[in-house]
Amino acid sequence: MLRITELTLPLHHPDEALPAAICKRLRIGPRDLIRHVVARRGHDARDKANIQLVYSVDVNVKDETAVLARFRKDRNVQRTPDPRYHLVAKAPASGTSKRPVVIGAGPCGLFAGLILAQMGFRPIILDRGKVVRERTNDTWGLWRRGVLNPESNAQFGEGGAGTFSDGKLYSRIKDPCNRDRKVLTEFVKAGAPAEILTEAHPHIGTFRLVTMVESMRRTIEELGGEYRFSSRVDGIDIAIDSRGDRRVRGVHLSTGAYLEADHVVLAIGHSARDTFAMLHAAGVHVEAKPFSIGVRIEHPQSWIDRSRFGVDAGNPILGAAEYHISHHCSNNRTVYSFCMCPGGTVVAATSEEGRVATNGMSQYSRNERNANSGLVVAIDPARDFPGDPLAGIELQRHWESLAYVAGGSSYKAPAQRLEDFLAGRPSQTLGSVIPSYKPGVHMTDLAQCLPDYAVVAMREALPVFGRQIPGYDHPDVLMTGVETRTSSPIRFTRGDNFQSLNTLGLFPAGEGAGYAGGILSAAVDGIKIAEAVAMSLRDA
């Protein structure tokens, strides 16, 4: 089978145009084309008056050898790659003396647990939060009633922070071992739409993620894995081995239980601040890393669709339009869009009492009124929070606490019309853009809860973005604060063996450890870590 890439056709092409384009591209007759299957489909809307669909297609032809010889120097006509993922090890029939422990049941921990289970290692998966449906009820408790459960919310619980997001499943990962394809394949097995295997920018949405996470938990349990919810790790037992190396011996749980373990996967997500502090106090190597701070910005989705797709706005093949923008400012700060959620809502994402943090979420349909995105400013440790490796956490807490006060000290979020933000005056009323944030917004001055350098940079960037996307800087556009959890503010640095630099048996992984950003990259990192754990167990 051959794969043709970068095959373009007009948006409104008839079905028969695709096989005709294949034959033309390969310089073969229609009778020489036996079969074709779309492997990937995206779109190119740089010219919104002439939007193109961009295909990767797998084809069977009568004389494959001749076609390959004809296109031997053409990188867009090659043999179809093998998309399968292969497990790297298998647990010994006698088992292992101690079962591997995975801390965290988000995308990273989920796939670390799944791969370990598929290899026969029977992992124990711990999570401080609740099973996904109970967690969903608690999360809606904050959104509907302003009642926060610090252990069960948009950050903590089965499925991790990605459960309440747009469910984006794309990244710039090019994994030669097909770990990214493995993630998508397992998601489809668990109930995701098959289209995620072929769409260039696949996403799932929150409601589908809930049922998928439940299905994957059942699979892991059927393979001998074990889950323990409401089990926060409050301590880590580290001993010095015979060679003088620090080595994990077990973990202490909030339930009072102690688990012996010499292979522990640290997949705790980017908001487990108390666990970060506990590990730092235990001497585990940790470094500060860059992240970003800003707001959520909302526009009517119809504005974004028209600006990106012109007269083809609303075409079901294109779906809801997205955007990715950035601007380097005169104060040497970069402002950029982050985690853009077409047809979605802004959600309360705090996990600590007396603080407000925002995020964005979409369902699979992406058919809500507004588009939203993070509008954030990049910050780094050397410049903005030097010294202690946990200083970034305190910076996040500082601005989240001010946002709580600016919102009325009730988990409402502070918000401001764009026109007022640019003018430096508090907003008194809403304009034409209706906020989607629950439990509600309080109109105010966002400069109260953002660093001065971020305010200056965003005020410079917004008119620039308005020239790139008509309507982006409309006076009534709504800005809601604060967006602080773009990524983890720390990194638990690991070596080539995927273990902590100074604590053997501890495998930092995923977004919380500073090695991923988003569902797909976190899941892929979970697979990598599971492989490293399996090889270590096999060789022990």
C-alpha positions as a printed NumPy array, in Angstrom:
array([[  0.   ,   0.   ,   0.   ],
       [  1.185,   3.528,  -0.832],
       [  0.593,   6.803,   0.979],
       [  0.116,  10.068,  -0.894],
       [  0.462,  13.201,   1.222],
       [ -0.249,  16.883,   0.527],
       [ -3.011,  16.07 ,  -1.972],
       [ -5.178,  19.192,  -2.225],
       [ -8.705,  19.652,  -3.539],
       [-11.214,  22.528,  -3.33 ],
       [-13.471,  22.558,  -0.274],
       [-16.578,  21.913,  -2.363],
       [-15.201,  19.094,  -4.505],
       [-17.488,  16.187,  -5.483],
       [-16.736,  12.708,  -4.129],
       [-15.41 ,  11.477,  -7.463],
       [-12.753,  14.198,  -7.492],
       [-10.606,  12.401,  -4.921],
       [ -9.967,   9.163,  -6.879],
       [ -9.481,  11.263, -10.002],
       [ -6.869,  13.38 ,  -8.185],
       [ -5.117,  10.214,  -6.967],
       [ -4.87 ,   8.852, -10.504],
       [ -3.611,  12.171, -11.812],
       [ -1.035,  12.451,  -9.04 ],
       [  0.29 ,   8.91 ,  -9.632],
       [ -0.062,   9.138, -13.413],
       [ -2.15 ,   5.97 , -13.612],
       [ -5.471,   5.112, -15.211],
       [ -8.692,   4.64 , -13.203],
       [ -8.523,   0.859, -13.664],
       [ -5.083,   0.791, -12.023],
       [ -6.471,   2.219,  -8.775],
       [ -7.8  ,  -0.691,  -6.738],
       [ -8.725,   1.02 ,  -3.46 ],
       [ -8.165,   4.223,  -1.519],
       [ -8.667,   5.19 ,   2.135],
       [ -8.336,   8.647,   3.662],
       [ -5.594,   8.55 ,   6.311],
       [ -5.74 ,  12.231,   7.234],
       [ -7.769,  15.258,   6.221],
       [ -7.152,  18.872,   7.106],
       [ -7.815,  22.217,   5.521],
       [ -5.819,  25.205,   4.329],
       [ -7.788,  28.433,   4.876],
       [ -4.963,  30.915,   4.404],
       [ -6.901,  32.159,   1.375],
       [-10.447,  32.21 ,   2.72 ],
       [-11.811,  32.836,  -0.8  ],
       [-10.249,  29.564,  -1.97 ],
       [-10.195,  27.115,   0.955],
       [ -8.509,  23.815,   0.15 ],
       [ -8.858,  20.384,   1.733],
       [ -5.504,  18.67 ,   2.276],
       [ -5.502,  14.87 ,   2.196],
       [ -3.175,  12.035,   3.067],
       [ -4.507,   8.944,   1.276],
       [ -3.536,   5.269,   1.42 ],
       [ -3.958,   3.555,  -1.942],
       [ -3.682,   0.118,  -3.492],
       [ -2.593,   0.111,  -7.126],
       [ -1.993,  -2.687,  -9.614],
       [  1.739,  -2.116, -10.063],
       [  3.026,  -0.667,  -6.807],
       [  6.672,  -1.308,  -7.663],
       [  6.455,   0.697, -10.86 ],
       [  4.729,   3.612,  -9.153],
       [  7.317,   3.692,  -6.36 ],
       [ 10.132,   3.643,  -8.904],
       [  8.532,   6.541, -10.745],
       [  8.306,   8.621,  -7.553],
       [ 11.401,   7.374,  -5.738],
       [ 12.565,  10.95 ,  -5.051],
       [  9.125,  12.27 ,  -4.078],
       [  8.644,  12.447,  -0.303],
       [  4.865,  12.742,  -0.812],
       [  4.573,   9.298,  -2.428],
       [  5.911,   6.581,  -0.148],
       [  5.01 ,   3.185,   1.231],
       [  2.319,   3.426,   3.882],
       [  4.023,   3.329,   7.293],
       [  3.094,   0.665,   9.803],
       [  0.919,   2.505,  12.368],
       [  1.034,  -0.21 ,  15.019],
       [  2.512,   0.249,  18.463],
       [  4.446,  -2.655,  19.986],
       [  4.798,  -3.322,  23.703],
       [  8.463,  -3.311,  24.756],
       [  8.299,  -5.958,  27.491],
       [  6.162,  -8.548,  29.197],
       [  5.957,  -9.197,  32.913],
       [  7.51 , -12.472,  34.056],
       [  5.043, -15.267,  34.699],
       [  6.103, -15.281,  38.342],
       [  5.219, -11.597,  38.687],
       [  7.314,  -8.934,  40.411],
       [  8.035,  -8.552,  44.109],
       [  6.364,  -5.121,  44.265],
       [  3.72 ,  -3.766,  41.936],
       [  4.453,  -0.449,  40.19 ],
       [  2.531,   2.526,  41.587],
       [  1.172,   5.315,  39.4  ],
       [  0.29 ,   8.57 ,  41.184],
       [ -2.39 ,  10.41 ,  39.24 ],
       [ -5.207,   9.261,  36.96 ],
       [ -5.034,  11.999,  34.337],
       [ -4.003,  11.319,  30.72 ],
       [ -0.391,  10.582,  31.653],
       [ -1.197,   8.297,  34.579],
       [ -4.032,   6.67 ,  32.652],
       [ -1.765,   5.602,  29.799],
       [  1.123,   4.688,  32.064],
       [ -1.31 ,   2.43 ,  33.926],
       [ -2.843,   1.029,  30.746],
       [  0.482,   0.114,  29.137],
       [  1.815,  -1.408,  32.344],
       [ -1.394,  -3.424,  32.642],
       [ -1.186,  -4.568,  29.017],
       [  2.369,  -5.758,  29.69 ],
       [  1.138,  -7.722,  32.713],
       [  2.619,  -5.629,  35.542],
       [ -0.692,  -5.05 ,  37.414],
       [ -0.17 ,  -1.395,  38.429],
       [ -1.776,   0.333,  41.394],
       [ -3.148,   3.734,  40.321],
       [ -3.656,   6.341,  43.029],
       [ -5.623,   9.565,  42.716],
       [ -6.407,  12.174,  45.342],
       [ -9.788,  12.868,  43.722],
       [-12.897,  10.834,  42.993],
       [-14.152,   8.636,  40.159],
       [-15.013,  10.726,  37.148],
       [-18.81 ,  10.942,  37.572],
       [-18.613,  11.882,  41.251],
       [-15.886,  14.342,  40.372],
       [-18.094,  15.834,  37.646],
       [-20.839,  16.468,  40.205],
       [-18.353,  18.2  ,  42.521],
       [-17.001,  20.317,  39.66 ],
       [-20.483,  21.431,  38.699],
       [-21.009,  22.283,  42.369],
       [-18.457,  25.072,  41.965],
       [-19.784,  26.154,  38.591],
       [-23.448,  26.222,  39.615],
       [-23.393,  26.998,  43.335],
       [-19.951,  28.45 ,  44.059],
       [-19.05 ,  25.509,  46.321],
       [-15.452,  24.257,  45.935],
       [-14.254,  20.788,  46.934],
       [-10.442,  21.164,  47.103],
       [ -9.915,  17.441,  46.45 ],
       [-12.477,  16.98 ,  43.657],
       [-12.714,  19.683,  41.014],
       [-11.598,  20.667,  37.519],
       [ -8.005,  19.739,  38.412],
       [ -8.22 ,  16.69 ,  40.689],
       [ -9.907,  13.372,  40.089],
       [-10.167,  10.641,  37.483],
       [ -9.325,  11.952,  34.027],
       [ -7.222,  14.861,  35.268],
       [ -7.487,  18.461,  34.113],
       [ -7.95 ,  17.345,  30.501],
       [-11.44 ,  16.038,  31.289],
       [-12.735,  19.602,  31.52 ],
       [-11.121,  21.052,  28.42 ],
       [-11.605,  21.113,  24.675],
       [-10.289,  17.557,  24.491],
       [ -7.728,  18.478,  21.847],
       [ -5.78 ,  15.472,  20.621],
       [ -3.071,  16.968,  18.482],
       [  0.441,  18.139,  19.077],
       [  3.7  ,  18.514,  17.194],
       [  4.796,  15.04 ,  18.315],
       [  6.36 ,  12.896,  15.587],
       [  6.83 ,   9.624,  17.429],
       [  8.663,   6.907,  15.469],
       [  7.265,   4.242,  17.804],
       [  3.647,   5.266,  17.073],
       [  2.859,   6.099,  20.689],
       [  0.633,   8.964,  19.525],
       [ -1.303,   6.584,  17.279],
       [ -1.585,   4.158,  20.198],
       [ -3.249,   6.889,  22.265],
       [ -5.803,   7.668,  19.554],
       [ -6.482,   3.979,  18.912],
       [ -7.133,   3.286,  22.596],
       [ -9.431,   6.303,  22.779],
       [-11.472,   4.967,  19.848],
       [-11.692,   1.573,  21.565],
       [-12.997,   3.412,  24.628],
       [-15.725,   5.213,  22.701],
       [-14.169,   8.185,  20.929],
       [-15.422,   8.866,  17.398],
       [-13.341,   7.103,  14.742],
       [-12.832,  10.467,  13.014],
       [-10.048,  11.305,  15.478],
       [ -7.865,   8.847,  13.554],
       [ -8.133,  10.844,  10.331],
       [ -8.824,  14.471,  11.233],
       [ -5.763,  16.716,  11.19 ],
       [ -6.835,  18.47 ,  14.403],
       [ -8.931,  15.943,  16.326],
       [-10.764,  16.703,  19.544],
       [-13.24 ,  14.867,  21.747],
       [-14.96 ,  17.196,  24.198],
       [-15.753,  16.831,  27.876],
       [-18.859,  14.618,  27.911],
       [-17.261,  11.962,  25.687],
       [-14.073,  12.018,  27.758],
       [-16.054,  11.058,  30.862],
       [-17.362,   7.806,  29.371],
       [-14.014,   7.017,  27.747],
       [-12.144,   7.37 ,  31.038],
       [-14.607,   4.976,  32.674],
       [-14.151,   2.439,  29.871],
       [-10.37 ,   2.562,  30.118],
       [-10.522,   2.114,  33.879],
       [-12.513,  -1.096,  33.358],
       [ -9.917,  -2.311,  30.852],
       [ -7.059,  -1.702,  33.289],
       [ -8.918,  -3.47 ,  36.1  ],
       [ -9.704,  -6.453,  33.867],
       [ -5.966,  -6.722,  33.155],
       [ -5.163,  -6.863,  36.872],
       [ -4.646,  -3.184,  37.607],
       [ -6.09 ,  -1.556,  40.712],
       [ -7.433,   1.951,  41.37 ],
       [ -7.525,   3.731,  44.713],
       [ -9.398,   7.027,  44.702],
       [ -9.483,   9.673,  47.448],
       [ -5.907,   8.604,  48.155],
       [ -3.635,  11.621,  48.156],
       [  0.09 ,  10.89 ,  48.498],
       [  1.185,  12.839,  51.569],
       [  4.668,  11.412,  51.957],
       [  7.368,   9.527,  50.106],
       [  9.685,   7.022,  51.755],
       [ 13.252,   7.382,  50.472],
       [ 16.197,   5.305,  51.682],
       [ 19.904,   5.189,  50.867],
       [ 20.822,   1.918,  49.144],
       [ 24.057,  -0.06 ,  49.387],
       [ 25.689,   2.064,  46.689],
       [ 24.843,   5.317,  48.442],
       [ 21.999,   6.245,  46.06 ],
       [ 18.653,   7.643,  47.163],
       [ 15.907,   5.19 ,  46.266],
       [ 12.112,   5.134,  46.654],
       [ 10.803,   2.544,  49.094],
       [  7.127,   3.472,  49.361],
       [  4.45 ,   6.144,  49.68 ],
       [  2.266,   7.334,  52.57 ],
       [ -1.383,   8.011,  51.725],
       [ -3.891,  10.456,  53.164],
       [ -5.994,   7.448,  54.186],
       [ -3.243,   6.416,  56.623],
       [ -2.168,   3.52 ,  54.415],
       [  1.415,   2.829,  53.395],
       [  2.319,   1.222,  50.064],
       [  5.67 ,  -0.431,  49.566],
       [  6.916,   0.449,  46.097],
       [ 10.261,   0.741,  44.361],
       [  8.86 ,   1.928,  41.007],
       [  6.647,   5.014,  41.376],
       [  5.319,   7.023,  38.423],
       [  4.794,  10.675,  39.343],
       [  1.908,  11.791,  37.084],
       [  0.277,  14.325,  39.396],
       [ -0.7  ,  17.132,  36.994],
       [  0.209,  20.807,  37.089],
       [ -1.914,  21.842,  40.089],
       [ -0.78 ,  19.437,  42.829],
       [  1.014,  22.221,  44.658],
       [  1.022,  20.532,  48.062],
       [  2.561,  17.405,  46.538],
       [  5.205,  19.538,  44.808],
       [  6.104,  21.016,  48.194],
       [  6.187,  17.602,  49.896],
       [  8.55 ,  16.192,  47.265],
       [ 10.784,  19.27 ,  47.448],
       [ 10.944,  18.942,  51.232],
       [ 11.89 ,  15.268,  50.786],
       [ 14.878,  16.342,  48.714],
       [ 13.632,  15.276,  45.269],
       [ 15.365,  17.37 ,  42.608],
       [ 13.041,  20.095,  41.307],
       [ 13.622,  23.162,  39.13 ],
       [ 11.51 ,  26.202,  38.329],
       [ 10.354,  26.42 ,  34.704],
       [  8.631,  29.038,  32.532],
       [  4.857,  29.316,  32.27 ],
       [  2.416,  32.086,  31.347],
       [ -0.172,  34.349,  32.933],
       [ -3.107,  36.281,  31.517],
       [ -6.85 ,  36.033,  30.949],
       [ -9.521,  34.208,  28.955],
       [-10.842,  36.245,  26.039],
       [-14.294,  35.611,  24.518],
       [-15.686,  36.454,  21.087],
       [-18.876,  35.287,  19.39 ],
       [-17.846,  32.177,  17.472],
       [-19.566,  33.569,  14.372],
       [-17.049,  36.438,  14.294],
       [-14.115,  34.038,  14.297],
       [-15.756,  31.812,  11.662],
       [-16.31 ,  34.726,   9.286],
       [-12.821,  36.117,   9.783],
       [-11.222,  32.747,   9.065],
       [-13.559,  31.163,   6.506],
       [-15.362,  34.065,   4.828],
       [-18.453,  32.918,   2.905],
       [-17.723,  29.302,   3.908],
       [-18.263,  30.043,   7.595],
       [-20.536,  27.365,   9.013],
       [-19.474,  24.668,   6.545],
       [-19.722,  21.381,   8.487],
       [-16.484,  20.064,   7.001],
       [-14.591,  23.039,   8.416],
       [-16.412,  23.117,  11.751],
       [-15.872,  25.946,  14.206],
       [-12.844,  28.062,  13.332],
       [ -9.74 ,  28.231,  15.497],
       [ -6.896,  30.709,  15.677],
       [ -3.286,  30.815,  16.858],
       [ -1.697,  34.243,  17.273],
       [  1.312,  35.774,  18.988],
       [  3.06 ,  39.13 ,  19.257],
       [  6.461,  40.087,  20.65 ],
       [  6.018,  43.368,  22.497],
       [  8.241,  46.383,  22.992],
       [  8.711,  45.495,  26.686],
       [ 10.323,  42.233,  25.514],
       [  7.297,  40.156,  26.478],
       [  5.45 ,  37.733,  24.205],
       [  1.639,  37.66 ,  24.187],
       [ -0.02 ,  34.652,  22.59 ],
       [ -3.236,  32.664,  22.37 ],
       [ -3.354,  29.516,  24.458],
       [ -5.703,  26.505,  24.446],
       [ -8.224,  28.098,  22.083],
       [-11.675,  26.532,  22.531],
       [-14.019,  27.008,  19.547],
       [-17.71 ,  27.073,  20.45 ],
       [-16.953,  26.534,  24.116],
       [-17.184,  28.015,  27.589],
       [-14.86 ,  29.593,  30.128],
       [-14.75 ,  27.479,  33.281],
       [-13.727,  27.886,  36.904],
       [-10.513,  25.88 ,  37.273],
       [ -9.362,  26.654,  40.797],
       [ -8.423,  23.895,  43.217],
       [ -7.681,  26.043,  46.261],
       [-10.054,  27.976,  48.475],
       [-10.035,  31.748,  48.175],
       [ -8.557,  31.745,  44.682],
       [ -9.889,  32.135,  41.12 ],
       [ -8.342,  30.557,  38.024],
       [ -9.848,  30.143,  34.567],
       [ -9.64 ,  27.603,  31.761],
       [-11.54 ,  26.841,  28.564],
       [-13.76 ,  23.871,  27.696],
       [-15.679,  22.637,  24.638],
       [-17.973,  19.748,  23.874],
       [-17.462,  17.571,  20.8  ],
       [-20.033,  19.625,  18.863],
       [-18.278,  22.937,  19.586],
       [-21.626,  24.65 ,  19.115],
       [-21.792,  27.054,  22.059],
       [-22.224,  30.788,  21.355],
       [-18.692,  31.955,  22.108],
       [-15.145,  31.125,  21.175],
       [-12.645,  31.52 ,  23.991],
       [ -8.901,  31.362,  24.315],
       [ -6.239,  32.095,  26.823],
       [ -4.583,  35.443,  26.112],
       [ -1.372,  35.053,  28.048],
       [  2.081,  36.52 ,  28.578],
       [  5.132,  34.28 ,  28.836],
       [  7.16 ,  34.567,  32.043],
       [ 10.354,  32.848,  33.159],
       [ 12.072,  32.088,  36.478],
       [ 15.244,  34.133,  36.025],
       [ 13.323,  37.285,  35.243],
       [ 10.069,  36.996,  37.161],
       [ 10.39 ,  34.597,  40.093],
       [ 14.067,  33.878,  40.826],
       [ 15.415,  31.934,  43.756],
       [ 13.322,  29.172,  45.266],
       [ 12.232,  26.48 ,  42.757],
       [  8.673,  26.717,  44.112],
       [  8.497,  30.501,  43.692],
       [  6.34 ,  30.152,  40.575],
       [  3.644,  28.487,  42.662],
       [  3.565,  31.42 ,  45.045],
       [  3.354,  33.784,  42.071],
       [  0.336,  31.88 ,  40.759],
       [ -1.309,  31.923,  44.174],
       [ -0.717,  35.651,  44.573],
       [ -2.57 ,  36.605,  41.394],
       [ -5.293,  33.982,  41.867],
       [ -5.987,  35.389,  45.357],
       [ -6.229,  38.92 ,  43.973],
       [ -8.58 ,  37.653,  41.258],
       [-10.808,  36.101,  43.947],
       [-11.047,  39.467,  45.71 ],
       [-11.552,  41.385,  42.441],
       [-14.395,  39.016,  41.575],
       [-16.221,  39.743,  44.824],
       [-14.755,  36.968,  47.026],
       [-17.383,  34.484,  45.887],
       [-15.666,  32.485,  43.108],
       [-17.132,  34.822,  40.537],
       [-14.383,  35.857,  38.141],
       [-13.254,  39.432,  37.515],
       [-14.11 ,  40.516,  33.963],
       [-13.708,  43.581,  31.767],
       [-14.742,  44.794,  28.344],
       [-11.786,  45.059,  25.986],
       [-12.416,  48.761,  25.31 ],
       [-12.216,  49.505,  29.032],
       [ -9.122,  47.345,  29.476],
       [ -7.314,  49.324,  26.768],
       [ -8.446,  52.627,  28.306],
       [ -7.403,  51.623,  31.827],
       [-10.832,  52.112,  33.396],
       [-13.047,  49.621,  35.26 ],
       [-16.007,  48.146,  33.39 ],
       [-19.414,  48.88 ,  34.838],
       [-21.616,  46.803,  32.542],
       [-21.424,  44.104,  29.909],
       [-21.537,  44.836,  26.202],
       [-22.838,  42.59 ,  23.436],
       [-20.597,  39.624,  24.303],
       [-22.301,  37.451,  26.92 ],
       [-19.955,  35.766,  29.416],
       [-19.987,  31.984,  29.593],
       [-18.088,  31.678,  32.904],
       [-19.95 ,  30.077,  35.786],
       [-20.674,  30.833,  38.633],
       [-20.637,  34.296,  37.025],
       [-18.481,  37.366,  36.501],
       [-17.999,  40.654,  38.326],
       [-17.217,  43.619,  36.08 ],
       [-14.123,  45.428,  37.284],
       [-10.564,  46.399,  36.325],
       [ -8.392,  43.367,  35.483],
       [ -5.236,  45.386,  36.13 ],
       [ -5.908,  44.7  ,  39.843],
       [ -5.072,  41.033,  39.391],
       [ -2.4  ,  40.963,  36.694],
       [  1.269,  41.965,  36.756],
       [  1.942,  45.41 ,  35.284],
       [  4.192,  43.964,  32.586],
       [  1.375,  41.637,  31.464],
       [ -1.137,  44.498,  31.301],
       [  1.25 ,  46.654,  29.253],
       [  2.029,  43.784,  26.865],
       [ -1.611,  42.817,  26.316],
       [ -2.603,  46.43 ,  25.684],
       [  0.009,  46.583,  22.938],
       [ -0.881,  43.184,  21.446],
       [ -4.662,  43.481,  21.246],
       [ -4.802,  46.087,  18.427],
       [ -2.216,  44.04 ,  16.529],
       [ -4.403,  40.963,  16.81 ],
       [ -7.376,  43.063,  15.693],
       [ -5.588,  43.755,  12.423],
       [ -4.959,  40.029,  11.966],
       [ -8.472,  38.875,  12.893],
       [-11.193,  41.465,  12.185],
       [-13.276,  42.012,  15.312],
       [-10.694,  40.566,  17.687],
       [-10.313,  43.945,  19.413],
       [-14.006,  44.901,  19.234],
       [-14.91 ,  47.14 ,  22.206],
       [-17.378,  44.599,  23.647],
       [-15.045,  41.593,  23.614],
       [-14.932,  40.124,  27.121],
       [-11.795,  39.366,  29.115],
       [-12.053,  37.154,  32.23 ],
       [ -9.273,  36.56 ,  34.742],
       [ -7.036,  35.034,  35.656],
       [ -5.348,  32.367,  33.51 ],
       [ -2.389,  31.093,  35.528],
       [ -2.273,  27.354,  34.937],
       [ -1.056,  27.224,  31.364],
       [  1.576,  24.677,  32.389],
       [  3.407,  23.469,  35.442],
       [  5.639,  26.087,  37.112],
       [  8.157,  23.385,  38.051],
       [ 10.025,  20.458,  36.533],
       [ 11.039,  17.291,  38.355],
       [ 14.069,  16.749,  36.172],
       [ 14.729,  13.2  ,  35.031],
       [ 17.726,  11.488,  33.466],
       [ 18.125,   9.332,  30.39 ],
       [ 16.607,   6.427,  32.351],
       [ 13.434,   8.528,  32.901],
       [ 14.031,   8.477,  36.678],
       [ 14.505,  11.474,  38.951],
       [ 18.009,  12.902,  38.797],
       [ 18.587,  12.15 ,  42.471],
       [ 15.93 ,   9.607,  43.492],
       [ 15.988,   6.19 ,  41.845],
       [ 12.662,   4.47 ,  41.329],
       [ 10.794,   7.776,  41.004],
       [  9.662,   8.386,  37.41 ],
       [  8.473,  12.007,  36.899],
       [  5.987,  12.185,  34.036],
       [  3.505,  14.313,  32.171],
       [  2.451,  17.895,  32.578],
       [  2.911,  18.218,  36.323],
       [  6.525,  17.063,  36.085],
       [  7.185,  19.555,  33.291],
       [  7.357,  17.095,  30.382],
       [  4.1  ,  17.594,  28.501],
       [  1.4  ,  20.09 ,  27.633],
       [ -2.047,  18.819,  26.71 ],
       [ -3.835,  15.474,  26.583],
       [ -1.949,  13.815,  23.732],
       [  1.576,  14.768,  24.772],
       [  0.842,  13.808,  28.394],
       [ -0.545,  10.435,  27.316],
       [  2.47 ,   9.786,  25.078],
       [  4.795,  10.654,  27.957],
       [  2.859,   8.21 ,  30.121],
       [  3.57 ,   5.476,  27.586],
       [  7.275,   6.351,  27.532],
       [  7.406,   6.19 ,  31.317],
       [  5.551,   2.86 ,  31.393],
       [  8.152,   1.469,  28.991],
       [ 10.98 ,   2.708,  31.22 ],
       [  9.341,   1.202,  34.31 ],
       [  8.797,  -2.112,  32.521],
       [ 12.41 ,  -2.312,  31.358],
       [ 13.63 ,  -1.503,  34.863],
       [ 11.378,  -4.155,  36.401],
       [ 12.423,  -6.694,  33.786],
       [ 16.114,  -6.076,  34.42 ],
       [ 15.849,  -5.935,  38.216]])
